[in-house]
Amino acid sequence: MALMLGLDIGTTGVKALAVRPDGAVAFESFSSCEISSPQPKWAEQNPEDWWRAFCRSTSQLLAAGLKPGEIAAVGLSGQMHSSVFLDSQLRVFRPAILWCDVRTTRQCREITERAGLDLLRNEASNPALEGFTAPKVLWLREHEPAHFEQLQHLLLAKDYIRFRLTGELATDFSDAAGTLLFDVGARKWSRRILSALNLDPAILPPVIASQQISGTITHHAAEETGLRAGTPVVGGGADNACAAVGAGIVEEGVAQASIGSSGVFLAALSSHRADEHMRLHCMNHAAPDMWYLMGVMLTAGLSLKWFKEAFCNEEAEQARREGRDVYDLLSESAASVPAGSEGLIFLPYLNGERTPHADSGARGLLCGLTLRHQKAHMVRAIMEGIAFGLRDSLELVRQLGIEVHEIILAGGGAKSPLWRQIQADVFGQPVRTLKVSDAAPFGAALLAGVGAGIFADCAQATLATVRKAEQVAPVPEHVRVYNDHYPLYKKLYALNRDVFHRLGTMT
């Protein structure tokens, strides 16, 4: 039976899934990567480390019994925005600058001044933020001019793996949309933005559809990976776009709320409709002729991780003794606290925020603390605050006239029964989970299936493979509590913004 191979080049490592045409996962593997932070605000990785992790992942699949000849095609997903710089000999000459690197605040201001808000709104469909690719290129030009002189080709994370697999330089619409150099509505590189920034269009790769075959695995790559030479590799997509395909978010009215390290609320669009105020990102979908609106929280699951590591050593030791996940213990303790955490509200801006406030100076806040509040209250308040942050994006989507009739939960937050219920209650509508939790490599595998002719299109692929699991209905009393708390949550940023920024100058 033909298998579809999907691989996600993530920040923490490479996840691989070999998927059958009925959606069953036949084989899976993961190989980790490390992030380097040589200076404050910097986040870098060596693209060669991605390639090594990719090869380890494929080796694990083969060791588990996968036969290379069974793979009909390969699909690639990857972290957005992360910049790979190649010279004229197609060699990497410095580490890749990642999406979570925030050294480029000054370059973002420069882009806004030189291109202008109207051009960014009308073509890029996004504001100039530190995570995007274009500010990284300008930073290279200003701070490493010798390296900038070497720059001949600019690639994104998954596209570097494509290059190593096939020898081809290419990207897809969904990943190009995250560069700030792409006309998202017209689906082509923006010559006006490139001209405003004095960047040579020749450094950018051709752009193809996510399901389009971009090349085949070379004999050299076959030797390194164990995969079969000649196996097709499709365009693939950005991680969020591939995850949307893998979750069945391929029609307007369907959205996804994902809580991982960051938080993402993504709503599919049947036509290009950018947020006039650019509070939501508007990107090209991996599904053909579609777009999506996306809100991003920078420290969603990271907020709970921070609390666990800072204050929960006792729970971590208990989890170790009992052979359990410490997050399960924390979730169980939080379930004993009433909805609303007895008047405690958490603002989850521990590393700034992106949606709805594009403010790197925003800070976290626990508001309403009293002597009766215990650790369990704080855990629940953190979970509720993150759900409120996702609701911010849902409300903005609704303001743009998009009726969301179904919300799919994904990420680590979907694994917690309490967090699933909190999200249903905060959103005020039912939510669903999926049977496959790794939506990005799963979506990449489906795109490979379309490219290989196993499916006619993305709609058929998702209909045949995406399996929905539990539906969680909101509890009316909890909905009332959260509807009372949400306006107070929204006020906290406005009331404390100046304090946040003043505190930021003191550290």
GUVEXRO-481667 format. One record per residue (C-alpha): residue number from 1; x, y, z. Coordinates in nm, 4 decimals. Layout:
 resi       xx       yy       zz
  NUM        X        Y        Z
...
***
This chain:
 resi       xx       yy       zz
    1   0.0000   0.0000   0.0000
    2   0.1257   0.3482  -0.0886
    3   0.2248   0.5670   0.2048
    4   0.2466   0.9453   0.2269
    5   0.5448   1.0807   0.4212
    6   0.5050   1.4120   0.6040
    7   0.7835   1.5816   0.7971
    8   0.7664   1.8967   1.0084
    9   1.0885   2.0946   1.0585
   10   1.0012   2.2409   1.3976
   11   1.1974   2.4543   1.6400
   12   1.2495   2.1657   1.8826
   13   1.3104   1.8980   1.6196
   14   1.1864   1.7052   1.3171
   15   0.8636   1.5050   1.3440
   16   0.7900   1.2472   1.0738
   17   0.4674   1.0594   0.9975
   18   0.4119   0.7899   0.7357
   19   0.0370   0.7955   0.6682
   20  -0.1895   0.5470   0.4921
   21  -0.4593   0.6738   0.2498
   22  -0.7253   0.6021   0.5148
   23  -0.5524   0.8402   0.7584
   24  -0.3940   0.5772   0.9814
   25  -0.0401   0.6577   1.0920
   26   0.1765   0.3592   0.9974
   27   0.5087   0.4888   1.1318
   28   0.6264   0.7947   1.3228
   29   0.9503   0.9338   1.4598
   30   1.1016   1.2429   1.6200
   31   1.4557   1.3760   1.6375
   32   1.5393   1.6829   1.8432
   33   1.7292   2.0049   1.7644
   34   1.8718   2.2694   1.9946
   35   1.8275   2.6477   1.9804
   36   2.1301   2.8732   2.0249
   37   2.0968   3.2147   2.1897
   38   2.4450   3.3705   2.1682
   39   2.3136   3.7116   2.2731
   40   1.9986   3.8401   2.4468
   41   1.6964   3.8420   2.2126
   42   1.8747   3.6140   1.9645
   43   1.7487   3.2707   1.8564
   44   1.9432   3.0745   1.5954
   45   1.9850   2.7222   1.4611
   46   2.2333   2.5635   1.2238
   47   2.0403   2.4414   0.9159
   48   2.2787   2.1456   0.9048
   49   2.1280   2.0398   1.2391
   50   1.7851   2.0290   1.0738
   51   1.9255   1.8067   0.8016
   52   2.0885   1.5738   1.0538
   53   1.7628   1.5533   1.2501
   54   1.5752   1.4864   0.9251
   55   1.8124   1.1991   0.8431
   56   1.7808   1.0590   1.1961
   57   1.4008   1.0721   1.1673
   58   1.3953   0.8841   0.8374
   59   1.6430   0.6298   0.9773
   60   1.4093   0.5690   1.2717
   61   1.1188   0.5096   1.0329
   62   1.3192   0.2610   0.8296
   63   1.4354   0.0828   1.1446
   64   1.0696   0.0491   1.2472
   65   0.9878  -0.1287   0.9217
   66   0.9071   0.1412   0.6669
   67   1.0101   0.0367   0.3160
   68   1.1364   0.3270   0.0987
   69   0.9535   0.1934  -0.2058
   70   0.6202   0.2293  -0.0252
   71   0.6481   0.6091  -0.0104
   72   0.4422   0.7688  -0.2878
   73   0.5600   1.1237  -0.2136
   74   0.7118   1.3432   0.0559
   75   0.5530   1.6578   0.2013
   76   0.7410   1.9175   0.4059
   77   0.6145   2.1475   0.6798
   78   0.8292   2.3888   0.8746
   79   0.8638   2.6724   1.1217
   80   0.7678   3.0002   0.9556
   81   0.9894   3.3067   0.9007
   82   1.3215   3.1399   0.9921
   83   1.5848   3.2680   0.7502
   84   1.8470   3.0514   0.5794
   85   2.1224   3.2416   0.3970
   86   2.3079   3.0779   0.1048
   87   2.6035   3.2070  -0.0973
   88   2.6727   3.1714  -0.4698
   89   2.7951   2.8150  -0.4126
   90   2.4643   2.7292  -0.2389
   91   2.6415   2.6996   0.0954
   92   2.5049   2.8186   0.4303
   93   2.7402   3.0881   0.5626
   94   2.5824   3.1720   0.9002
   95   2.3227   3.0189   1.1366
   96   1.9563   3.0614   1.0505
   97   1.7761   3.3413   1.2373
   98   1.4541   3.1997   1.3821
   99   1.0935   3.3174   1.4072
  100   1.1315   3.3703   1.7848
  101   1.4370   3.5964   1.7467
  102   1.3486   3.9548   1.8469
  103   1.6685   4.1481   1.7703
  104   1.5064   4.3335   1.4776
  105   1.2817   4.5937   1.6427
  106   1.4705   4.8809   1.4769
  107   1.4518   4.7119   1.1360
  108   1.0753   4.6728   1.1763
  109   1.0446   5.0472   1.2254
  110   1.2611   5.0992   0.9178
  111   1.0380   4.8726   0.7074
  112   0.7255   5.0555   0.8225
  113   0.8822   5.3932   0.7411
  114   1.0218   5.2926   0.4011
  115   0.7353   5.0776   0.2722
  116   0.4514   5.2566   0.4519
  117   0.1538   5.1077   0.6308
  118  -0.0689   5.1192   0.3221
  119   0.1677   4.9043   0.1161
  120   0.2182   4.6597   0.4018
  121  -0.1581   4.6383   0.4523
  122  -0.2499   4.6086   0.0845
  123   0.0213   4.3677  -0.0293
  124   0.1982   4.1981   0.2629
  125  -0.1339   4.1933   0.4548
  126   0.0717   4.2041   0.7754
  127   0.2607   4.4590   0.9869
  128   0.6384   4.4583   1.0218
  129   0.7072   4.2447   1.3287
  130   1.0297   4.0988   1.4638
  131   0.9341   3.7404   1.3842
  132   0.9041   3.7931   1.0078
  133   1.1800   3.7287   0.7548
  134   1.2355   4.0711   0.5957
  135   1.3584   4.2411   0.9169
  136   1.6190   3.9663   0.9535
  137   1.7573   4.0407   0.6060
  138   1.7801   4.4114   0.6871
  139   1.9531   4.3294   1.0153
  140   2.2076   4.1217   0.8222
  141   2.2697   4.4125   0.5855
  142   2.3256   4.6555   0.8720
  143   2.5182   4.4440   1.1227
  144   2.6958   4.1830   0.9103
  145   2.7635   4.3600   0.5782
  146   3.0257   4.1055   0.4718
  147   2.7691   3.8292   0.5137
  148   2.5088   4.0341   0.3303
  149   2.7473   4.0633   0.0357
  150   2.7619   3.6827   0.0300
  151   2.3825   3.6479   0.0236
  152   2.2617   3.5059  -0.3071
  153   1.9674   3.2893  -0.2000
  154   1.7191   3.3259   0.0854
  155   1.5311   3.0150   0.1985
  156   1.2943   2.9167   0.4785
  157   1.3418   2.6176   0.7082
  158   1.1516   2.3479   0.5187
  159   1.2804   2.4815   0.1867
  160   1.6389   2.4215   0.2940
  161   1.5441   2.0569   0.3531
  162   1.3819   2.0529   0.0077
  163   1.7064   2.1833  -0.1372
  164   1.9068   1.9108   0.0374
  165   1.6591   1.6453  -0.0785
  166   1.6092   1.7525  -0.4395
  167   1.8683   2.0165  -0.5263
  168   1.5813   2.2555  -0.6094
  169   1.5339   2.6078  -0.4721
  170   1.1637   2.6769  -0.4138
  171   0.9077   2.7791  -0.1560
  172   0.5285   2.7715  -0.1435
  173   0.2620   3.0413  -0.1110
  174   0.1954   2.9835   0.2610
  175   0.5605   3.0141   0.3666
  176   0.6285   3.3048   0.1293
  177   0.3440   3.4903   0.3031
  178   0.5486   3.4950   0.6243
  179   0.8422   3.6836   0.4745
  180   0.6739   4.0282   0.4539
  181   0.8067   4.0380   0.0952
  182   0.5060   3.8638  -0.0629
  183   0.1863   4.0043  -0.2134
  184  -0.0531   3.7770  -0.0251
  185  -0.3606   3.8659  -0.2299
  186  -0.1927   3.8403  -0.5718
  187   0.0222   3.5416  -0.4649
  188   0.3531   3.6705  -0.5985
  189   0.6629   3.8432  -0.4664
  190   0.5957   4.2122  -0.4034
  191   0.8273   4.4140  -0.6252
  192   0.7030   4.7337  -0.4601
  193   0.8055   4.6193  -0.1123
  194   1.1365   4.4817  -0.2395
  195   1.2061   4.8122  -0.4133
  196   1.1166   5.0138  -0.1029
  197   1.3614   4.8061   0.1008
  198   1.6261   4.8041  -0.1741
  199   1.6390   4.4237  -0.1838
  200   1.7227   4.2237  -0.4956
  201   1.4313   3.9974  -0.6045
  202   1.6904   3.7501  -0.7364
  203   1.7624   3.6270  -0.3821
  204   1.4074   3.4886  -0.3566
  205   1.3122   3.1386  -0.4761
  206   1.0312   3.0470  -0.7183
  207   0.6924   3.0060  -0.5493
  208   0.4795   2.6974  -0.6133
  209   0.1536   2.5485  -0.4853
  210   0.1726   2.3316  -0.1745
  211   0.0551   2.0171  -0.3537
  212   0.2742   2.0742  -0.6613
  213   0.5737   1.8448  -0.7119
  214   0.8882   2.0551  -0.6693
  215   1.1452   1.7874  -0.7508
  216   1.2532   1.4334  -0.6695
  217   1.4975   1.2902  -0.4188
  218   1.8509   1.2825  -0.5572
  219   2.0792   0.9795  -0.5392
  220   2.3049   1.1616  -0.2924
  221   2.0099   1.2504  -0.0648
  222   1.8840   0.8931  -0.0919
  223   2.2166   0.7690   0.0436
  224   2.1984   1.0091   0.3390
  225   1.8307   0.9578   0.4263
  226   1.7635   0.5995   0.3236
  227   1.4706   0.7152   0.1104
  228   1.4331   0.6055  -0.2510
  229   1.5916   0.8183  -0.5228
  230   1.3284   0.9604  -0.7549
  231   1.0582   0.9898  -0.4862
  232   0.8549   1.3090  -0.5524
  233   0.8712   1.5970  -0.3028
  234   0.5777   1.8409  -0.3056
  235   0.5749   2.2109  -0.2200
  236   0.4511   2.1574   0.1335
  237   0.3745   2.4535   0.3539
  238   0.4289   2.6635   0.6622
  239   0.3638   2.4757   0.9846
  240   0.0397   2.6574   1.0635
  241  -0.0935   2.6113   0.7105
  242  -0.0029   2.2408   0.7071
  243  -0.1550   2.1969   1.0523
  244  -0.4754   2.3538   0.9208
  245  -0.4855   2.0996   0.6373
  246  -0.4112   1.8197   0.8834
  247  -0.6973   1.9357   1.1043
  248  -0.9451   1.9685   0.8179
  249  -0.9516   2.3502   0.8321
  250  -1.0045   2.3822   0.4570
  251  -1.3356   2.5691   0.4331
  252  -1.4535   2.9065   0.5575
  253  -1.6300   2.8928   0.8917
  254  -1.3962   2.6325   1.0394
  255  -1.1218   2.7441   1.2785
  256  -0.8512   2.5978   1.4962
  257  -0.7386   2.6966   1.8450
  258  -0.3939   2.5578   1.9187
  259  -0.2059   2.5801   2.2473
  260   0.1576   2.4789   2.2224
  261   0.4522   2.6877   2.3374
  262   0.2765   2.9709   2.1559
  263  -0.0963   2.9986   2.0957
  264  -0.2591   3.0206   1.7542
  265  -0.6161   3.0906   1.6490
  266  -0.6568   3.0265   1.2768
  267  -0.9701   3.0722   1.0647
  268  -0.9895   2.9611   0.7008
  269  -1.0976   3.2087   0.4307
  270  -1.2366   3.1444   0.0829
  271  -1.1095   3.4843  -0.0377
  272  -0.8359   3.7298   0.0548
  273  -0.9599   3.9548   0.3379
  274  -0.6891   4.1244   0.5387
  275  -0.7559   4.2905   0.8732
  276  -0.7532   4.6647   0.7984
  277  -0.5857   4.7326   1.1337
  278  -0.3457   4.4357   1.0930
  279  -0.4232   4.2964   1.4371
  280  -0.4696   3.9558   1.2742
  281  -0.2243   3.8084   1.0275
  282  -0.3603   3.7245   0.6825
  283  -0.1700   3.4456   0.5093
  284  -0.1990   3.2162   0.2103
  285  -0.3319   2.8707   0.2989
  286  -0.1675   2.5454   0.1925
  287  -0.5094   2.4484   0.0549
  288  -0.5302   2.5859  -0.3025
  289  -0.7039   2.9200  -0.3591
  290  -0.7589   2.9786   0.0125
  291  -0.6233   3.2115   0.2803
  292  -0.6476   3.2260   0.6565
  293  -0.6618   3.4796   0.9359
  294  -0.4407   3.4072   1.2325
  295  -0.3928   3.5473   1.5786
  296  -0.0758   3.4565   1.7668
  297   0.0003   3.4485   2.1392
  298   0.3732   3.4409   2.2091
  299   0.3621   3.2669   2.5487
  300   0.0597   3.0398   2.5717
  301   0.1768   2.6979   2.6894
  302   0.5072   2.8632   2.7783
  303   0.3233   3.0516   3.0539
  304   0.2184   2.7272   3.2209
  305   0.5660   2.5823   3.1665
  306   0.7189   2.8901   3.3324
  307   0.4893   2.8503   3.6338
  308   0.5631   2.4774   3.6583
  309   0.9399   2.5302   3.6519
  310   0.9364   2.8289   3.8872
  311   0.6889   2.7121   4.1519
  312   0.6019   2.3429   4.1139
  313   0.9066   2.1420   4.2220
  314   0.6918   1.9499   4.4710
  315   0.4458   1.8483   4.1991
  316   0.7297   1.7566   3.9648
  317   0.8766   1.5256   4.2284
  318   0.5345   1.3686   4.2923
  319   0.4880   1.3116   3.9194
  320   0.8310   1.1481   3.9007
  321   0.7495   0.9129   4.1899
  322   0.4130   0.8166   4.0423
  323   0.5329   0.7926   3.6831
  324   0.2882   1.0611   3.5720
  325   0.2993   1.3829   3.3711
  326   0.3353   1.6837   3.6003
  327   0.0949   1.8794   3.3775
  328  -0.1755   1.6209   3.4512
  329  -0.1271   1.6794   3.8239
  330  -0.1474   2.0559   3.7796
  331  -0.4597   2.0250   3.5642
  332  -0.6274   1.8014   3.8221
  333  -0.5545   2.0494   4.1004
  334  -0.6887   2.3363   3.8894
  335  -1.0102   2.1412   3.8256
  336  -1.0909   2.1732   4.1974
  337  -1.1103   2.5526   4.1587
  338  -1.4362   2.7132   4.0365
  339  -1.4579   2.8770   3.6939
  340  -1.3158   3.2266   3.7244
  341  -1.0497   3.1184   3.9764
  342  -1.2358   3.3039   4.2519
  343  -1.1576   3.6444   4.1072
  344  -0.8037   3.5831   3.9820
  345  -0.7115   3.6868   3.6239
  346  -0.3858   3.6144   3.4411
  347  -0.2494   3.8268   3.1562
  348  -0.0252   3.5896   2.9534
  349   0.2245   3.8385   2.8114
  350   0.5446   3.6963   2.9610
  351   0.7531   3.7743   2.6512
  352   0.5504   4.0533   2.4933
  353   0.2524   3.9826   2.2707
  354   0.1503   3.9772   1.9074
  355  -0.2328   3.9527   1.8945
  356  -0.4259   4.1667   1.9646
  357  -0.1465   4.3937   2.0928
  358   0.1698   4.3889   1.8803
  359   0.3814   4.4964   2.1748
  360   0.7162   4.3410   2.2616
  361   0.7130   4.5441   2.5840
  362   0.3930   4.3907   2.7231
  363   0.4328   4.1946   3.0463
  364   0.2498   3.9227   3.2367
  365   0.0198   3.9922   3.5279
  366  -0.1738   3.8023   3.7967
  367  -0.4522   4.0369   3.9042
  368  -0.6809   3.9902   4.2021
  369  -0.4559   3.7929   4.4369
  370  -0.5877   3.7496   4.7907
  371  -0.4899   3.5412   5.0933
  372  -0.7380   3.2693   4.9947
  373  -0.5718   3.2006   4.6610
  374  -0.3568   2.8881   4.6419
  375  -0.1309   2.7392   4.3760
  376  -0.4268   2.5603   4.2130
  377  -0.6033   2.8953   4.1650
  378  -0.2991   3.0319   3.9853
  379  -0.2764   2.7290   3.7561
  380  -0.6424   2.7621   3.6621
  381  -0.6101   3.1387   3.6137
  382  -0.3170   3.0798   3.3768
  383  -0.5225   2.8291   3.1756
  384  -0.8170   3.0705   3.1658
  385  -0.5976   3.3673   3.0705
  386  -0.4573   3.1794   2.7731
  387  -0.8110   3.0892   2.6635
  388  -0.9073   3.4580   2.6937
  389  -0.6096   3.5425   2.4719
  390  -0.7368   3.3018   2.2058
  391  -1.0836   3.4533   2.2419
  392  -0.9302   3.7914   2.1546
  393  -0.8499   3.6479   1.8111
  394  -1.1907   3.4810   1.7770
  395  -1.3606   3.8139   1.8500
  396  -1.1487   3.9899   1.5866
  397  -1.2375   3.7220   1.3301
  398  -1.6058   3.7745   1.4093
  399  -1.5647   4.1515   1.3741
  400  -1.4452   4.0934   1.0171
  401  -1.7766   3.9249   0.9387
  402  -1.6593   3.5644   0.9454
  403  -1.8984   3.3305   1.1221
  404  -1.7043   3.0516   1.2922
  405  -1.9340   2.7504   1.3256
  406  -1.6722   2.4916   1.4237
  407  -1.3560   2.5154   1.6349
  408  -1.0987   2.2359   1.6362
  409  -0.8570   2.2183   1.9298
  410  -0.4925   2.1246   1.8781
  411  -0.1593   2.1243   2.0572
  412  -0.0823   2.0314   2.4142
  413  -0.3801   2.2305   2.5394
  414  -0.6121   1.9886   2.3609
  415  -0.4802   1.6984   2.5704
  416  -0.6071   1.8389   2.9016
  417  -0.9777   1.7671   2.9742
  418  -0.9948   2.0794   3.1899
  419  -0.8341   2.3030   2.9286
  420  -1.0697   2.1677   2.6617
  421  -1.3660   2.2571   2.8818
  422  -1.2261   2.6006   2.9658
  423  -1.1854   2.6790   2.5954
  424  -1.5420   2.5701   2.5163
  425  -1.6700   2.7834   2.8044
  426  -1.4592   3.0900   2.7189
  427  -1.5458   3.0698   2.3462
  428  -1.9113   3.0073   2.4292
  429  -1.9478   2.7317   2.1709
  430  -1.8658   2.3612   2.1316
  431  -1.5116   2.2571   2.0469
  432  -1.3748   1.9346   1.8997
  433  -1.0505   1.7425   1.9208
  434  -0.8797   1.5248   1.6606
  435  -0.7562   1.1669   1.6828
  436  -0.4207   1.2680   1.5298
  437  -0.2410   1.5248   1.7443
  438   0.0531   1.6028   1.5122
  439  -0.1452   1.8047   1.2598
  440   0.1487   1.9754   1.0806
  441   0.3330   1.6630   0.9555
  442  -0.0049   1.4956   0.9006
  443  -0.1128   1.7859   0.6787
  444   0.2199   1.7734   0.4949
  445   0.1585   1.4032   0.4301
  446  -0.1872   1.4813   0.2883
  447  -0.0364   1.7401   0.0537
  448   0.2063   1.4709  -0.0613
  449  -0.0934   1.2461  -0.1230
  450  -0.2564   1.5092  -0.3433
  451   0.0676   1.5598  -0.5347
  452   0.1050   1.1851  -0.5863
  453  -0.2507   1.1541  -0.7180
  454  -0.3809   0.9513  -0.4222
  455  -0.6370   1.2276  -0.3669
  456  -0.7879   1.4675  -0.6193
  457  -0.7552   1.7703  -0.3898
  458  -0.7167   1.8803  -0.0279
  459  -1.0897   1.8595   0.0394
  460  -1.0982   1.4941  -0.0638
  461  -0.7790   1.4246   0.1316
  462  -0.9139   1.5679   0.4571
  463  -1.2545   1.4028   0.4113
  464  -1.0860   1.0642   0.3723
  465  -0.8358   1.0948   0.6556
  466  -0.9137   1.3535   0.9251
  467  -1.0890   1.1873   1.2187
  468  -1.2592   1.4062   1.4764
  469  -1.2757   1.2777   1.8322
  470  -1.4478   1.4282   2.1354
  471  -1.6894   1.7226   2.1224
  472  -1.6970   1.9389   2.4340
  473  -2.0054   2.1537   2.4939
  474  -1.9882   2.4752   2.6971
  475  -2.1360   2.4767   3.0476
  476  -2.3903   2.7648   3.0581
  477  -2.2984   2.8742   3.4117
  478  -1.9284   2.8805   3.3234
  479  -2.0039   3.0806   3.0079
  480  -2.1751   3.3456   3.2220
  481  -1.8773   3.3618   3.4581
  482  -1.6277   3.4005   3.1750
  483  -1.8418   3.6567   2.9949
  484  -1.8222   3.8643   3.3142
  485  -1.4455   3.8162   3.3484
  486  -1.3466   3.8697   2.9845
  487  -1.4114   4.2504   2.9745
  488  -1.1950   4.2842   3.2874
  489  -0.9209   4.0777   3.1226
  490  -0.9303   4.3099   2.8205
  491  -0.8934   4.6190   3.0412
  492  -0.5771   4.4972   3.2104
  493  -0.3446   4.5660   2.9172
  494  -0.4737   4.9186   2.8532
  495  -0.4573   5.0072   3.2222
  496  -0.1045   4.8719   3.2683
  497   0.0666   4.9359   2.9343
  498   0.2649   5.2371   3.0537
  499   0.3716   5.0517   3.3684
  500   0.4869   4.7534   3.1606
  501   0.7018   4.9730   2.9389
  502   0.8483   5.1660   3.2322
  503   0.9394   4.8400   3.4051
  504   1.1007   4.7223   3.0829
  505   1.3441   5.0146   3.0960
  506   1.4532   4.9152   3.4471
  507   1.5847   4.5688   3.3605
***
